[in-house]
Amino acid sequence: MAEDGKALPRAPQRIGVREFRGNFSGFMRQVRHGASFAVTARDEVIAIVHPPQPLPRRRPGTLRGQIEMASDFDILPPALLAAMEGENLEGENSEGGDSKDEVA
């Protein structure tokens, strides 16, 4: 163990690619529990397999004061609003009649 109480990382265990391929699930189980492996082919390391590093904890509020929202953020342009309501810019329905409901 290191002075700060954390365990020192161990050097990866060297295994051949055929052995790794033949017992893949067993090696992955060991990786899940913290083991690391250097996969070799003809005594050359071709891959290092180790558990993922823990994700850094997200700290809410770290960007406070650094992000500005545009003053017109929640205002739709007239053309987009008209298109969403099925009208063209002159206030007519896209079917050709005017936008007011007609009573027959």
Secondary structure, 3 states (H helix, E strand, C coil): CCCCCCCCCCCCEEEEHHHHHHCHHHHHHHHHCCCCEEEEECCEEEEEECCCCCCCCCCCCCCCCCCCCCCCCCCCCHHHHHHHCCECCCCEECCCCECCCCCC
